[in-house]
Amino acid sequence: GLMEDNRLKGVVFMLVSGVSFALMSLAVRNSGDLPVAEKVFSRNFVSMIVALVMIKRSHVKVSLFGKLENQRYLFPRAFLGVLGVALLFYSIQHITLTDANILSRLNPAFVTLFSWWFLKEKISRLQVPALAFIFIFALLVVKPSFDLTVIPSLAAVGTALCAGATYT
C-alpha cells in the first residue's frame, strides 16, 4: 500500500509533527497568565509520560539514565532542552506566534555550525551562503533595536540555539 513507502511515512510524520508543534504553541499562547515555569513543567511532564509509555510498550530493556559512557552528556543535553522550551514559551508569550516559531526553527543552521565547530564536520560551499541567508533573514524577523523589546526575539533564537546544541 501507499503507507509502505518510507518517503510518504516521513512526509506524514513531518506534517503531524508540524501541526502538533503549532497546536502546542497555540495552547501555550492561550494558557493565560500561568508562569512560564508551570507551562514548561506541564509540557515536560506530559512528554515524560508519553516516553515512559512508549518505552514500556517496546518491551526493550533500557536504562532510564542511558548508557554509562553517555551519561556525562545527558544532563547538559537535558538542561539545554528544558532551557530551550522555557525560552520558547517566554517568546511565545511576548512576540507574535509566527515570529516565535520562525526564529525557533533556526535550529538546523545551529546544528550545521555546531557540527562544524565541535565535530569537525566540513561545511560545503553551498552551505556557507545558505547559512548567511538564513541569519540575514532572521535579523529581518527580529528587527533589532537597541532597547529591551528585542529580548523575546532573542529568546526565540536562544530556543533554536539550545535545540541545535541538543541535536548535535
PLY file of the C-alpha trace (Angstrom):
ply
format ascii 1.0
element vertex 168
property float x
property float y
property float z
element edge 167
property int vertex1
property int vertex2
end_header
0.00 0.00 0.00
0.89 3.65 -0.09
1.92 3.83 3.59
4.65 1.25 2.96
6.60 3.90 1.10
9.08 5.29 3.65
9.12 8.69 1.99
5.37 9.03 2.42
5.65 7.94 6.04
8.32 10.60 6.55
6.13 13.29 5.00
3.16 12.25 7.13
5.36 12.22 10.25
6.69 15.71 9.47
3.17 17.05 8.87
1.87 15.57 12.13
4.94 16.90 13.93
4.49 20.39 12.48
0.78 20.51 13.30
1.45 19.21 16.82
4.13 21.84 17.38
1.79 24.58 16.12
-1.01 23.35 18.40
1.35 23.28 21.38
2.43 26.85 20.62
-1.18 27.93 20.32
-2.04 26.23 23.63
0.90 27.95 25.35
-0.15 31.29 23.92
-3.76 30.85 25.08
-2.98 29.41 28.51
-3.32 32.78 30.15
-1.10 34.23 32.82
0.38 30.97 34.06
4.09 31.35 34.81
6.45 30.04 32.14
7.92 27.55 34.65
4.49 25.92 35.13
3.99 25.66 31.37
7.44 24.12 30.93
6.83 21.65 33.75
3.45 20.63 32.31
4.84 20.14 28.81
7.79 18.10 30.03
5.64 16.04 32.41
3.34 15.05 29.55
6.39 14.27 27.37
7.83 12.10 30.14
4.60 10.12 30.46
4.43 9.57 26.69
8.10 8.48 26.60
7.64 6.07 29.52
4.58 4.51 27.88
6.49 4.09 24.63
9.44 2.51 26.43
7.13 0.16 28.32
5.30 -0.85 25.14
8.55 -1.59 23.30
9.45 -4.38 25.75
13.11 -3.42 25.33
15.29 -3.32 28.43
16.71 0.18 28.67
18.18 2.25 31.42
16.28 5.46 32.10
19.65 7.12 32.61
21.20 5.98 29.31
24.38 4.06 28.67
27.08 4.67 31.27
29.51 6.10 28.70
26.89 8.63 27.56
25.61 9.78 30.95
28.01 12.71 31.18
26.36 14.20 28.07
22.76 13.56 29.10
22.48 16.14 31.90
23.78 19.05 29.77
21.54 17.88 26.90
18.50 17.73 29.20
19.36 21.13 30.69
19.63 22.69 27.22
16.35 21.04 26.23
14.47 22.46 29.22
16.12 25.85 28.76
15.12 25.83 25.09
11.48 25.06 25.94
11.47 27.81 28.59
12.89 30.32 26.11
10.34 29.28 23.50
7.41 29.62 25.89
8.69 33.02 27.03
8.99 34.21 23.45
5.53 32.88 22.55
4.05 34.99 25.34
5.82 38.20 24.27
6.04 38.29 20.45
3.80 37.12 17.65
3.36 33.39 17.37
4.69 33.39 13.81
7.87 35.27 14.74
8.50 32.97 17.72
8.04 29.86 15.59
10.11 31.16 12.67
13.03 32.08 14.93
12.84 28.86 16.94
13.13 26.93 13.65
16.68 28.17 13.08
17.96 25.02 14.79
19.18 23.26 11.58
21.50 26.22 10.98
22.87 25.89 14.51
23.24 22.10 14.10
25.32 22.78 10.98
27.51 25.31 12.80
27.91 23.14 15.92
28.70 20.07 13.80
31.43 22.07 12.09
32.74 23.54 15.34
32.56 20.59 17.74
32.52 17.53 15.48
34.90 18.97 12.86
32.47 18.21 10.01
33.02 20.01 6.74
30.71 22.80 5.59
30.17 22.77 1.83
30.44 25.79 -0.44
26.67 25.75 -0.79
26.07 25.74 2.97
28.07 28.92 3.65
25.84 31.29 1.64
22.76 29.36 2.79
23.71 29.95 6.44
24.37 33.63 5.74
20.98 33.88 4.01
19.23 32.21 6.97
20.77 34.51 9.57
20.21 37.67 7.49
16.52 36.85 7.14
16.34 36.00 10.85
17.53 39.55 11.50
14.62 40.82 9.41
12.24 38.89 11.68
13.94 40.13 14.86
14.04 43.75 13.66
16.93 44.57 16.00
16.63 47.65 18.15
18.69 48.99 20.98
16.09 48.54 23.70
14.57 45.69 25.69
11.88 44.90 23.11
14.34 42.63 21.32
14.65 40.22 24.30
11.70 37.95 23.38
13.05 37.60 19.83
16.48 36.75 21.22
14.79 34.18 23.48
13.29 32.53 20.38
16.76 32.46 18.76
18.04 31.00 22.05
15.47 28.23 21.64
16.98 27.35 18.27
20.49 27.57 19.69
19.60 25.18 22.55
17.85 22.79 20.16
20.83 22.86 17.80
23.16 22.05 20.70
20.99 19.17 21.94
20.65 17.70 18.45
24.39 17.95 17.84
0 1
1 2
2 3
3 4
4 5
5 6
6 7
7 8
8 9
9 10
10 11
11 12
12 13
13 14
14 15
15 16
16 17
17 18
18 19
19 20
20 21
21 22
22 23
23 24
24 25
25 26
26 27
27 28
28 29
29 30
30 31
31 32
32 33
33 34
34 35
35 36
36 37
37 38
38 39
39 40
40 41
41 42
42 43
43 44
44 45
45 46
46 47
47 48
48 49
49 50
50 51
51 52
52 53
53 54
54 55
55 56
56 57
57 58
58 59
59 60
60 61
61 62
62 63
63 64
64 65
65 66
66 67
67 68
68 69
69 70
70 71
71 72
72 73
73 74
74 75
75 76
76 77
77 78
78 79
79 80
80 81
81 82
82 83
83 84
84 85
85 86
86 87
87 88
88 89
89 90
90 91
91 92
92 93
93 94
94 95
95 96
96 97
97 98
98 99
99 100
100 101
101 102
102 103
103 104
104 105
105 106
106 107
107 108
108 109
109 110
110 111
111 112
112 113
113 114
114 115
115 116
116 117
117 118
118 119
119 120
120 121
121 122
122 123
123 124
124 125
125 126
126 127
127 128
128 129
129 130
130 131
131 132
132 133
133 134
134 135
135 136
136 137
137 138
138 139
139 140
140 141
141 142
142 143
143 144
144 145
145 146
146 147
147 148
148 149
149 150
150 151
151 152
152 153
153 154
154 155
155 156
156 157
157 158
158 159
159 160
160 161
161 162
162 163
163 164
164 165
165 166
166 167
